[in-house]
């Protein structure tokens, strides 16, 4: 089932929004012009990532500074597990996720 998150025309480089999808908090963020969908939870200690800093494709957790490549979810610090990254789906002018 396709769940619409946003219309494509609303996505700009500063876009960042949290959605509750099937009991999961997901963060839709635009990184270098590309939308990315990640879990809004740092795998290190569960801190929300909606206010994380972004430098290029590197997302830094606001609580403990854990860093992740937001395009792959790969942890850039040895103390962390990978970040959950979800594939996006498209339906006309809408972006969403299949659940």
C-alpha positions in Angstrom: 0.0 0.0 0.0 1.3 3.4 -1.0 1.4 6.0 1.7 1.8 9.6 0.5 4.2 11.7 2.4 4.5 14.9 0.4 3.9 16.6 -3.0 7.1 16.8 -5.0 6.8 20.5 -5.6 7.2 21.1 -1.8 10.6 19.5 -1.7 13.5 22.0 -1.6 17.0 21.8 -0.2 15.8 22.9 3.3 13.0 20.4 3.5 12.8 18.2 6.6 9.7 16.7 8.1 8.8 13.8 10.4 6.0 11.4 9.5 4.3 8.6 11.5 4.0 5.6 9.2 2.7 2.3 10.5 4.0 3.1 14.0 7.4 4.2 12.8 8.7 7.8 13.0 10.3 8.5 9.6 12.2 11.6 8.6 11.9 12.8 5.0 14.9 15.1 4.3 16.3 16.6 1.1 20.0 16.0 0.8 21.9 17.6 -2.1 18.7 17.9 -4.1 17.6 14.3 -3.5 14.8 13.2 -1.1 15.9 10.6 1.5 13.7 8.7 4.0 15.3 7.6 7.2 14.2 6.5 10.6 13.9 9.5 12.9 15.9 7.7 15.6 19.6 7.5 16.1 20.6 3.8 16.5 23.2 4.9 19.1 20.8 5.8 21.9 17.5 6.6 20.2 17.6 10.3 20.0 15.3 11.9 17.4 17.2 13.1 14.2 14.8 15.8 13.1 17.2 18.4 14.5 20.4 16.7 13.4 22.9 18.8 11.6 23.6 18.0 7.9 26.9 18.7 6.1 26.9 17.4 2.6 25.6 13.8 3.0 26.7 13.5 6.6 24.0 13.6 9.3 25.2 14.3 12.9 23.0 13.2 15.8 22.2 16.3 18.0 22.5 14.3 21.3 25.9 12.5 21.1 27.4 13.5 17.7 27.2 10.1 16.0 27.6 10.6 12.3 25.9 8.7 9.4 26.0 8.8 5.6 22.4 9.7 5.0 22.4 8.2 1.4 23.4 4.7 2.6 22.7 4.7 6.3 26.3 3.7 7.0 27.6 4.7 10.5 30.8 6.8 10.2 31.7 6.1 13.9 32.7 2.7 15.1 30.4 2.9 18.1 27.2 2.9 16.1 25.0 0.7 14.1 23.8 1.7 10.6 20.9 4.1 10.3 17.7 2.7 8.8 17.1 4.0 5.3 13.8 3.4 3.5 13.2 3.3 -0.3 10.9 6.1 -1.6 8.0 5.5 -4.0 6.4 7.9 -6.4 2.8 8.3 -7.6 2.4 11.1 -10.0 3.4 14.3 -8.2 3.6 12.6 -4.8 6.4 11.0 -2.9 5.8 8.3 -0.4 6.6 4.9 0.9 5.2 1.4 0.3 4.0 -0.3 3.5 
